[in-house]
Amino acid sequence: MSNDPSSTPSRVRETADLARLALSDEECARLEPELDAILEHFKALSELDLEGVEGTATVGLQDVTRPDEPQPSMDPAPLLEQAPREKDGHYQVPRAVGGTE
């Protein structure tokens, strides 16, 4: 992508392609003003003087995860009672890739 902050239909198409979005020409034309507005916001942000401003990405962060300790598992019997099909103590589901079960 170029450094020009204005959007064009080709810039919308290029952005869509990078995001693996299949957009029609009409959708690209409709999204062009929206992308323009987004790029203008980024342009305004890039013009701010942030010299001496410390990043705030870690302000107030705490480790909120629990310790990784073994816990007893759930009893599978009540869960398997709800399964449409069960085989050898496991859920049996249709094959997702290739062929039948």
Rosetta silent file (secondary structure, phi, psi, omega in degrees, C-alpha in Angstrom):
SEQUENCE: MSNDPSSTPSRVRETADLARLALSDEECARLEPELDAILEHFKALSELDLEGVEGTATVGLQDVTRPDEPQPSMDPAPLLEQAPREKDGHYQVPRAVGGTE
SCORE:     score description
SCORE:     0.000 S_00000001
   1 L     0.000  147.772  178.427    0.000    0.000    0.000 S_00000001
   2 L   -78.721  173.256  178.462    1.142    3.518   -0.653 S_00000001
   3 L   -87.281   -3.201  177.985    1.638    6.162    2.034 S_00000001
   4 L   -66.430  121.349 -175.272   -1.198    8.283    0.584 S_00000001
   5 L   -76.562   -8.803 -179.817   -3.865    8.374    3.316 S_00000001
   6 L   -82.558  146.823 -179.335   -6.785    8.811    0.898 S_00000001
   7 L   -90.735  156.341  174.825   -8.668    5.735   -0.154 S_00000001
   8 L  -138.025  163.973  176.826   -9.402    4.724   -3.699 S_00000001
   9 H   -55.010  -36.226  179.688  -11.419    1.837   -5.058 S_00000001
  10 H   -69.431  -33.752  177.969   -8.124   -0.007   -5.637 S_00000001
  11 H   -68.760  -40.231  176.249   -7.048    0.656   -2.030 S_00000001
  12 H   -62.220  -44.966  179.655  -10.387   -0.692   -0.769 S_00000001
  13 H   -62.175  -43.726 -179.885   -9.969   -3.738   -3.025 S_00000001
  14 H   -62.885  -42.354  178.354   -6.364   -4.253   -1.823 S_00000001
  15 H   -64.816  -42.262  178.158   -7.436   -4.012    1.827 S_00000001
  16 H   -62.763  -42.127  179.142  -10.291   -6.437    1.211 S_00000001
  17 H   -62.764  -41.125  178.251   -7.929   -8.862   -0.508 S_00000001
  18 H   -62.839  -33.511  179.160   -5.506   -8.709    2.431 S_00000001
  19 L   -87.806    3.393 -178.793   -8.426   -9.500    4.756 S_00000001
  20 L    57.482   44.518  177.287   -9.539  -12.266    2.385 S_00000001
  21 L  -107.628  130.409  177.414  -12.878  -10.559    1.797 S_00000001
  22 L   -93.410  101.023 -178.430  -14.644  -11.035   -1.518 S_00000001
  23 L  -109.798  141.679  175.018  -16.232   -7.644   -2.202 S_00000001
  24 L   -76.342  167.843  177.015  -18.157   -6.616   -5.281 S_00000001
  25 H   -61.262  -36.381  179.109  -17.320   -3.380   -7.094 S_00000001
  26 H   -65.420  -40.945  178.977  -20.453   -1.851   -5.588 S_00000001
  27 H   -65.754  -40.692  178.302  -19.359   -2.810   -2.077 S_00000001
  28 H   -61.358  -42.853  179.692  -15.889   -1.358   -2.691 S_00000001
  29 H   -64.970  -39.172 -179.847  -17.446    1.912   -3.876 S_00000001
  30 H   -68.820  -33.638 -176.682  -19.754    2.019   -0.841 S_00000001
  31 H   -85.034  -13.325 -177.977  -16.883    1.333    1.575 S_00000001
  32 H   -56.708  -47.908  178.746  -14.509    3.894    0.070 S_00000001
  33 H   -64.238  -33.165  178.750  -15.842    6.866    2.119 S_00000001
  34 H   -66.948  -43.359  178.133  -15.752    4.759    5.290 S_00000001
  35 H   -65.164  -38.227  175.866  -12.133    3.770    4.686 S_00000001
  36 H   -56.033  -46.300 -178.879  -11.367    7.442    3.940 S_00000001
  37 H   -63.666  -42.081  178.838  -12.783    8.457    7.333 S_00000001
  38 H   -62.571  -44.943 -179.081  -10.780    5.761    9.125 S_00000001
  39 H   -65.196  -34.010  176.535   -7.578    6.802    7.370 S_00000001
  40 H   -64.917  -38.251  177.043   -8.221   10.452    8.286 S_00000001
  41 H   -63.443  -43.082  178.160   -8.470    9.465   11.965 S_00000001
  42 H   -65.271  -37.150  177.592   -5.144    7.650   11.716 S_00000001
  43 H   -61.056  -45.291  179.200   -3.626   10.651    9.969 S_00000001
  44 H   -61.452  -41.553  178.828   -4.760   12.898   12.833 S_00000001
  45 H   -65.007  -39.032 -177.427   -3.303   10.479   15.374 S_00000001
  46 H   -69.341  -19.481  179.915    0.012   10.270   13.537 S_00000001
  47 L   -86.338   -6.373  179.629    0.332   14.072   13.677 S_00000001
  48 L   -69.110  142.059  175.604    0.174   14.195   17.499 S_00000001
  49 L   -86.637  105.950 -177.788    3.366   15.168   19.308 S_00000001
  50 L  -108.517   17.550  179.099    3.949   12.247   21.646 S_00000001
  51 L   -59.292  125.101  178.840    7.530   13.071   22.529 S_00000001
  52 L    82.344   -1.035  178.710    8.057   12.125   26.174 S_00000001
  53 L   -87.211  121.734 -178.986    4.664   10.462   26.518 S_00000001
  54 L   -80.114  141.156  178.730    5.048    7.089   28.127 S_00000001
  55 L   -61.967  149.510 -177.802    3.045    4.211   26.714 S_00000001
  56 L  -116.801   18.141 -175.957    0.024    3.111   28.724 S_00000001
  57 L   -64.426  -22.412 -176.312   -0.419   -0.397   27.376 S_00000001
  58 L  -115.371   10.874 -178.415    0.452   -1.946   30.730 S_00000001
  59 L   -65.245  124.909  174.576   -1.075    0.512   33.190 S_00000001
  60 L    74.229    7.625  179.790   -2.976   -1.335   35.894 S_00000001
  61 L   -74.574  140.534  175.896   -2.546   -4.775   34.411 S_00000001
  62 L  -132.789  156.289  175.331   -2.511   -7.656   36.829 S_00000001
  63 L   -78.024  107.518 -175.375   -2.147  -11.362   36.321 S_00000001
  64 L  -102.624    9.911  178.909   -5.771  -12.406   36.654 S_00000001
  65 L   -85.703  153.221  178.130   -5.322  -16.045   35.698 S_00000001
  66 L   -83.090  160.747  176.442   -5.625  -18.787   38.245 S_00000001
  67 L   -61.996  144.898  179.850   -2.707  -21.100   38.988 S_00000001
  68 L   -84.726   85.680 -178.453   -2.446  -23.978   36.544 S_00000001
  69 L  -121.245  145.649  179.370   -3.137  -26.799   38.956 S_00000001
  70 L   -58.906  138.761  178.338   -4.816  -30.140   38.256 S_00000001
  71 L  -125.770  151.186  176.832   -8.537  -30.152   38.996 S_00000001
  72 L   -65.085  141.192  179.355  -10.905  -33.104   39.161 S_00000001
  73 L   -78.428  162.344  174.794  -12.701  -33.735   35.885 S_00000001
  74 L   -72.206  152.372  174.397  -16.465  -33.763   35.492 S_00000001
  75 L   -70.185  119.048 -175.642  -18.191  -37.105   35.617 S_00000001
  76 H   -71.835  -19.459 -175.638  -18.694  -37.922   31.911 S_00000001
  77 H   -56.724  -50.417  179.613  -21.769  -40.131   32.488 S_00000001
  78 H   -64.699  -31.161  179.027  -24.351  -37.300   32.785 S_00000001
  79 H   -70.387  -43.243 -179.356  -22.786  -35.540   29.808 S_00000001
  80 H   -67.277  -24.776  176.376  -22.831  -38.648   27.642 S_00000001
  81 H   -63.976  -26.103 -179.825  -26.497  -39.164   28.493 S_00000001
  82 L   -87.422  -10.684 -176.411  -27.158  -35.949   26.563 S_00000001
  83 L   -71.953  139.384  175.958  -25.132  -37.027   23.522 S_00000001
  84 L   -61.755  -37.307  176.579  -27.048  -37.918   20.371 S_00000001
  85 L  -144.050  145.399 -178.456  -24.626  -40.844   19.936 S_00000001
  86 E  -134.694  143.014  177.218  -21.973  -42.317   22.191 S_00000001
  87 E  -144.468  123.042  177.310  -19.296  -44.892   21.464 S_00000001
  88 L    53.417   39.934  176.540  -16.842  -46.348   23.967 S_00000001
  89 L    80.172   15.515 -179.244  -17.423  -43.569   26.501 S_00000001
  90 E  -132.209  155.893  171.176  -17.008  -40.736   23.962 S_00000001
  91 E   -64.043  140.020  173.010  -19.279  -38.515   21.921 S_00000001
  92 L  -112.314  122.128 -176.840  -19.655  -39.890   18.420 S_00000001
  93 L  -122.300  159.432  177.816  -20.030  -37.179   15.801 S_00000001
  94 L   -63.652  147.859  178.294  -20.293  -37.254   12.015 S_00000001
  95 L   -61.902  134.941 -177.558  -16.996  -37.241   10.142 S_00000001
  96 L   -90.736  -28.462 -176.268  -16.063  -33.681    9.223 S_00000001
  97 L  -126.840  125.828  174.416  -13.582  -34.431    6.442 S_00000001
  98 L    65.473  141.303  169.513  -13.967  -37.026    3.707 S_00000001
  99 L    51.427 -171.619  177.595  -16.294  -40.009    3.459 S_00000001
 100 L  -100.404 -179.551 -178.289  -18.907  -41.215    5.857 S_00000001
 101 L   -58.021    0.000    0.000  -18.484  -42.415    9.395 S_00000001
